[in-house]
């Protein structure tokens, strides 16, 4: 910002002064008969420009503490065993059809294993030639399910038919029997 002040004297002549608002426009001053004062040099005063202080930047490297969040560790809970007789027997035959004899074997209780010779190698070998199967539920009564089975014998290239029943307790086959019908 620049502030200037100028003072000028005119000697030996009339000077016109214009007043603000035009009230005395054209008024003149008479020339003075006395000697004119010596001219005063013009004086200019310049103020330093005003500067705004630089903006303040605040960096907070210490944020307010945050309460810790506790996440409980998950606890493994095994899936409940299938207790429905039809679902259990269906899973048993699905394991046999897919060649997963270990899972099929594990679906039988010790009593069921004893009933079938308690010999895993013989159990797996007995189903080695079994191909596609269709298991149909005939009826269910309590823990016992009655089924019909159509199974392809891959060694003979024929479909064989069976009917039978299985008893299930706590998701394990406790007893079962199948009779070939065709």
Secondary structure, 3 states (H helix, E strand, C coil): CCCCCCCCCCCCCCCECCCHHHCCCCCECCCCCCCCCCCCCCCCCCCCCCCCCCCCCCCCCCCCCCCCCCCCCCCCCCCCCCCCHHHHHHHHHHHHHCCCHHHHHHCECHHHHHHCCCCHHHHHHHCCCEEEEEEEEEEEECCEEEEEEEEEECCCCEEEEEEEEEEEECCEEEEEEEEECC
